[in-house]
Structures are given as C-alpha cells and as structure tokens.
C-alpha cells in the first residue's frame, strides 16, 4: 500500500467524527433532492411508462457504477433496462439503443468529453434523452429532453473531489424514478417474487407454510395418550412438540417445556395423560400462509414451533429451525 504521508497516530474519536460528518453531508444532499423533484421529473417518468421500449442507462466513471445499480433496480421492479458504458457506446455499443428505447445519461458535471461525444449521437438516432446531473446548465443538461436535477452543494470528501454526495444523489434519484414507475405499474409483492425466486428475499415472497410442514414429521397424540407415549412421540419426531388431536382437530399442544414443568411438579407420572399437561388453544397458522408469517407469529409470541392446520384439520409443525434453514431468518 502506498503511503501518501507519514502515518498519523490513530485516533478513534477523529475516525468517528469523520464518519459522522460524511453521513451528515450526504444526508443533507439527499434531503435537498426533495425540492428538486418537479414536473419535469414527472414528465420523464410518464414518458418511460408510456414507452414501448427499454430504458438504456449510460455513464462513465463512478456514474457508470451508479447506472448499473439503477438498471438492476428497474429490471427487478418491472421496467426492462440495459446498461451501456459511455466510452464503449462511442466505440460500437451505440447499437444497443433501439428505436423505442429511452436513454438516461448520468453525469455529475454533464461536461465530460465522452458525454459530449455521445449525446449528439443519441439525439441523431432520435431517442428521447433523460439526464441525471448535478449541473442542469451543462452540455448534457441543455441537450437533454428531460433533466432530473441531482444537484449537490459539496462532496463528502474533505477535498471536495471524490464522488460521494454526488453519486449518492444520483442513486437516490434513480430509486425515486424506479419507485415512481413501480407505483404506476401497480407492481405488487407477487410480481416482485417472480423476479426474485432465489435467496432469502425470494423465499419470503413465495415460500409457504405447506412447503415446510410437508418436510417434517407430523407428531400427534390423543387427549388420553399416557405420558410415556407422549414423551416417545415428541422424541421420535425430533421437533420438540406434539399436537393433541381430537376428531382431526387441534385441541392442545405439548412441548419439551411442558414435559420439564410436569417433571418438576409431579413425583409420579402414573395416571397422567396428554390432556393433563397440554396447553389448550395453542397458536396455529393456516397451512397456506406465507412462511414469513409463521416467523412473525413465533417472534411475537416468543415460541419456537407452531402448529399448522388447513380447513380446521391438523396438517403439521413448523419449527424455527425450518425457517433458519430456508434463510427466512
């Protein structure tokens, strides 16, 4: 690692101060964007929404990195988008742009050489150009059909050089654009799930209780089952719980904790049955409910297992370990 200066003595308070100042500077820049969202922003969103094409987003340097993130957000929320690097565009990738596509160009200054070369080429093709820039009076700002003003007073960098506040503002403006389009499209959580089938986020959106109960054994006893058999039922199914069932319906639950409490208060188990130690009216969840709802119910009630039922009939057990294994927790 290159030493630009002699190393200073590390001071934790100074580190914390710089970090807080960075966050405060960027947060102020973001808050200022609220006043910059205007009718021109709305018209740009309207144009993209009514367009039959894709959104092509371009930029160079750090702005190009922000462009790729905005592309990902738009694609995942129902607006087909493609990233096109500004430098590559003027060396052959301009063919990425099709007739009905909208083009978003991101640049803090709006005056970089690559942007000055690229913008006239886009205009010549005939596509509408949307600018996200901190300088609406720049070359890009003047040439664009719509300007999303991402002005920042200063960078969080102490030297006011490293793109920090400006790239944060660009990202937030892109999110505002994406969420506006999402709202117009009526993009729902079920639509979101179609684009996010993998990972814990996807599972939260599509995994159901039934997907978990069918993987587990189905421990159950009757109200008159003796305690020895209750213990055997809980042990062999390894879920730390058994349902107490009468006429196919759940009337109670017995957990490991119930067994421990029984042992601490009874010298003899002779004559005891499931109905003597069960907890009546246990928390249950519908077998067709989302798995994330089971997690919320467990967290709210401080429990680690929950019984599932379908049309009033016992269907199985969901254990907190199931949710952990699936990445829901």
N, C-alpha and C positions, 0 to 999 in steps of 0.2 A: 504494500500500500504506500502511495506517495505521501510524504509529509510536506504539506504546503508551508507550514510554520512549525516552530518548536512546539511540542505538545504542551498544552496547558494542564495545570492541576485540575482534576475532575471535581466539579462542584455540583452536587445533586440539586441544590436549590436553584442554581443557574439553569440546569437542564430542564427542570420543571417549569421555570419561568418562560424559557424559550418555547417549550411545547405549548404552554397555555396561550402565549401570545400568538403563536401560529394559528391555533384553533380559533381564537377570538377574531383575528384578522379575516380568516376565511369565512367565519360565520357571519360577520358583518357584510362581506361581499355577497354572500348568498342572500341575506335578508334584503339587500338593496335591489336584487333582481325582481322582487315583488312589484316594485314601482315601474319596472321596465317592461313588464308583460302588458301588452296593449292590443289594440285592434289589428295591428299588422301581424302580431303573433297568432291571433285567432284566424286571420285570413290564410296564413301559411298552413295552419292545422287543417282548415277547411279544404284547402287545395289538395293536400296529401290525401285526406279522407275520400274526396270525390274522384281522385285519380285512379285510373285502371292499371297503373304501372307500379314499379317498386320504388323504394327510396334508396338512392345511391348517396353514400356519405363519404366525403373526402377531406383530407387534411394532410399536413406534414409535420414532422417532429412530434412534440408532445400532443399536439392537437390530433394527430393521426391515432395516437393511443386512445384518446377520448372517443374518437369516431368509432373505433372497433367496439367499445363498450356500449355506445348508443345503438349501434347496429344490433348487438346481441339483445339489448332490452326491447327494441322494436320487434325483432323476429319472435321473441318469446311472448309478446303480447298482441300478436295478430297483424303486424304490419311488415310484410316482406321487405327485407333490406339487405344491401350489399356494401361492403367497404371497398373503396378504391383509393389507393395511395396516390396523392397528388403528383409525386415525382414519377411514378410508374404510368400514370394516366397520359402524360405527355410523351411517353415512350412506348405506346402501343395499347395500354389498358383503357384508353378512351372508348374502345369498342364495347366496354361493359355497359355503357349507357344506351338504353333502348328508347324508342320513340315516346312512350307514355311515362317514362320514369321521372320522378322528381329528384333533384340533386341538392344536397345540403353540403355546403363548404364551411369548414371550421378553421378559423384563424384568429388569433388574438389581435395582431396588428392589421390584418387584411391587406398587407402590402408586400408580402414575401415574393421573391422572384417567381417561384413555381406557381403561386396563386395568380400572379399577373399574366402568366402564360396560359394557364389552364382556363381561367374564367371566360375569355373571349371564345375559346374553342367550344365550351359548353353552350354559350349563347348562340354560337353559329349552328349548332345541332338543332337548337330550337326548344330545349328543355327549360322549364322554369327553374330558377336558381334561388335557393334559400341560404342566407348567410347566418352563421352564428359567430359573432365577432365582438370584441371589446371596443372597436373603433368604427362606428357607423358611417363616419366621414371618409373612411379609407377607400381604396380602389375597389375592394370586394364589396364594401357597404354601398357604394354608389352604383355598382353594376348589378347587384342582386335584385331580384324581383320582390323578395321579402327579406327583412332584416330582423333577426332575433338578437336583441341587444344584450350582450353578456358583459357589459362594462364593469371593470373593477378599478377601484381607486389606486390600489397598490398590491404588489405581490406579498405573500407572507415571508418570502425570502428577505433577510436583513439588508441585502444589497439591492432589493427590488429587481432581481434579474431572473432567478429560477422560476419557471412557470409553476405556480402553486395556487394562488387565489384565482387566477385566470382559468386554469384547467378545471378547477373545482366548479367555477361558474358555468363553464361550457357543459360539464357533465350534468349539473343540476338543470340547466336549460333543456338539455336533451331528455332528461327524465320528465320534465314538465310537458314537453312535446309528446313523448310516448304515452304518458298517463292521460293526456287530453284525447289522444286517438283511441286509447283503450276505452275511455268513457263513451266516446261517440259510437264505437263498435258494439257496445254492450258486452264487452269481453268478460265472461264470468269465470268463477273458480274452476268449473268443469272444463271450460275452454283452455284455461291455463294448464290443467292436468294433462291435456292432450299433447302439449308441447314440452311437458316436464315429467315424463314417465319414469325417469331414473332418479336415484338418490333419495335422500330423506324428504326433500321438498315434494317430490313427485308422490312418494308414498303417503304423505299427509293428505294429498288431494285425491288419491284413488283407493288406498288400502282400507278395506272394511273389516269389521269385527269378525265376519264369517270367514275371512281369509286366515284368521288366527285360530279361531275355535276348531276349524277342521284339521289343524295340525296337531292339536292337543288331544289327550285322552279326555274322557267325559266322566269324572268321578261323581258318583251319586249313591245315596243311601235312602232308606225309608225312615219315617219318624220312629219306628220300632226297632231299627237296627241296633244291636248291642254295641257297647263302646269298643270292645276288642275289634269287631268288624269295621267300625268307623275308622279306627286307627289304621287298620290294614288297607282300607280303601284310600285313605289320604296318602299313605306311604307308597303304595304301589304305583299311584298315578303321578307322584312327584310334582304336584302343583301346590302343595301346602294347604289344600282346601278340598272340601266336597260339598256338593249341593244336597239338600234334604228335599226329596221329591215325593209328592203325593198326587196320584192321578195325573202324572206327567207334568205337574206344575210345581214351581219352586215355592216352598213354604219356609225355607230356612237355609242357613249356611253354617258350616263348622270349619274353622281354620286351625292351624297349628297353635295359634294363640289361645283359642277356646280350650284346646286339649291341655295346655300348660296351666291355665287357670283352674280347670277341673282337677288336675293332679294336686294343685296347691290347696284346694279346699275340701277334698274328699280322701278319706283314708282307704276307702274301698270303692271299687267301681261296679261291684256286683249289683245287678238290677238296673243300672243306669242305661238309658238308650239315647239315641240321637236327639229326640225331642227335648230331653232334659238339659242339654248343653248347647243346643243350636241357638244362633241369633235369628230372631224372626224378622220377616220383611226386609231381607237384605237388599243392598243396592244392586240393581240389574241394568243391563243395557240391551237394546234391540240388536239382534244378530246382523241386521243390515246397516247399522250405524257405521259412521266412519271410525277407523281405529283411533284417530286423534281425539275423538270424543270420549273414548274409553280412557285415554290417558288423562284428559281433563277431569273426568269423573273420579279417577283414582287420586289425582293430586288434590282435588277439592275435599275429598273425604279421608285422606291420609291412609289409603288402603293399597295393597299390592296385588290383589286379584279382584276380578269382578265376574259375576255370572251373566251369561248371555241367554236370551230367550227369543223365540220367534213365534208370533201369534199366541203368546202366553205359554208356550211349551219350551222347556229347558233345552238349550242347544249346545252348551259347553262353557268353558272357562277361558278368560283372557288373563294372562299373568303379566306383570310389569316387565318381566324378562323377555316376553314376546315382543313388546314394544321397543325395548332396548336393542334386541337382535335385528329388528327391521329398520333401525335407525330413526324411529319416530321420536325417541328421547335423546 
